[in-house]
Amino acid sequence: MNKFIIASTITIITLCTSLANAATVTLTPNAASGSISATVDRGTLNFNYSGTSVVETVVVLDQNELSNQSYNTVGDAIETTFGLPADTFTTGNSGDISGSSTSIISNMAYDYLAVHFGGYEAFFHFSTLYPANTAFNITDVSATRGGGLSNYRTYDSGVSEVPIPAAAFLFAPALLGFMGLRRKTQNKVA
């Protein structure tokens, strides 16, 4: 048992090392639109955002902590950052963007968005699925170091918007059992 715990700890530390040392800022705006100002080790990133779904969390990383921009690598970094199980994401899109303002429109719904700002990476987590073919706007981007828009990636975690708790499945058989006991006791009295 001790060997398993030690092996698990070493594995987790190894997998998380790149993000554990990352210069990150986590913000919880809980709003569909707002302004972000995040200072990490190597500079400050500022931008405004607006859309239709509530942004629950924004995590800004220094780009040196995430040098590989492949779709799967960024997806793995989001899973680690938000504590999601490996291979959580089912679908998604990516595309190139540029300038200091953009509208990101994905043909698929998503609940995680990664935006590369040159010297920074921002991960957005939405409280509900962001609707397909609906613009998410990023404007007025400024940064102390390499903050121009570069690319984006959308990810769908496949989590239902309204999950049915397991208690509902346990409650129904229990209720039927109590109804059966009540009927049985009524039949014995009569």
Long-range contacts (C-beta under 8 A, 24 or more apart in sequence): 15-80, 16-80, 18-65, 18-66, 18-77, 19-61, 19-65, 19-77, 19-80, 19-81, 21-65, 22-61, 22-62, 22-65, 22-66, 23-61, 23-62, 23-64, 23-65, 24-59, 24-60, 24-61, 24-62, 24-65, 24-81, 25-59, 25-60, 26-57, 26-58, 26-59, 27-57, 27-58, 27-59, 27-60, 28-56, 28-57, 28-58, 29-55, 29-58, 30-54, 30-55, 30-56, 30-127, 31-55, 36-60, 36-122, 38-120, 38-122, 40-120, 42-119, 42-145, 43-119, 43-120, 43-143, 43-144, 43-145, 43-147, 44-143, 44-144, 45-117, 45-119, 45-120, 45-122, 45-141, 45-142, 45-143, 45-147, 46-140, 46-141, 46-142, 46-143, 46-147, 47-117, 47-138, 47-139, 47-140, 47-141, 47-142, 48-137, 48-138, 48-139, 48-140, 49-124, 49-136, 49-137, 49-138, 49-139, 50-136, 50-137, 50-139, 51-130, 51-134, 51-135, 51-136, 51-137, 52-130, 52-131, 52-134, 53-126, 53-127, 53-128, 53-129, 53-130, 53-131, 54-126, 54-127, 54-128, 55-124, 55-125, 55-126, 55-127, 56-125, 56-126, 56-127, 57-82, 57-123, 57-124, 57-125, 58-122, 58-123, 58-124, 58-125, 59-122, 59-123, 59-125, 60-120, 60-121, 60-122, 60-123, 61-120, 61-121, 61-122, 61-123, 62-119, 62-120, 63-116, 63-117, 63-118, 63-119, 63-120, 63-121, 63-146, 65-121, 66-121, 69-116, 69-151, 71-153, 74-114, 74-121, 74-153, 75-114, 75-153, 75-155, 77-114, 77-121, 77-123, 78-112, 78-114, 78-123, 78-155, 81-123, 82-112, 82-123, 82-125, 84-157, 88-157, 88-158, 89-155, 89-156, 89-157, 89-158, 90-156, 90-157, 90-158, 91-155, 91-156, 92-153, 92-154, 92-155, 92-156, 93-153, 93-154, 94-151, 94-152, 94-153, 94-154, 95-151, 95-152, 96-150, 96-151, 97-149, 97-150, 97-151, 97-152, 98-148, 98-149, 98-150, 99-141, 99-148, 99-149, 100-139, 100-140, 100-141, 100-142, 100-148, 100-149, 101-137, 101-138, 101-139, 101-140, 101-141, 101-149, 102-137, 102-138, 102-149, 103-135, 103-136, 103-137, 104-135, 104-136, 104-137, 104-138, 104-152, 104-154, 105-133, 105-134, 105-135, 105-136, 106-130, 106-132, 106-133, 106-154, 107-132, 107-133, 108-132, 108-154, 108-156, 109-156, 110-154, 110-155, 110-156, 111-155, 111-156, 111-157, 111-159, 112-154, 112-155, 112-156, 112-157, 113-152, 113-153, 113-154, 113-155, 114-152, 114-153, 114-154, 114-155, 115-149, 115-151, 115-152, 116-149, 116-150, 116-151, 116-152, 117-141, 117-143, 117-146, 117-147, 117-148, 117-149, 117-150, 118-143, 118-146, 118-147, 118-148, 118-149, 118-150, 119-143, 119-145, 119-146, 119-147, 120-146, 120-147, 128-161, 129-156, 129-161, 130-154
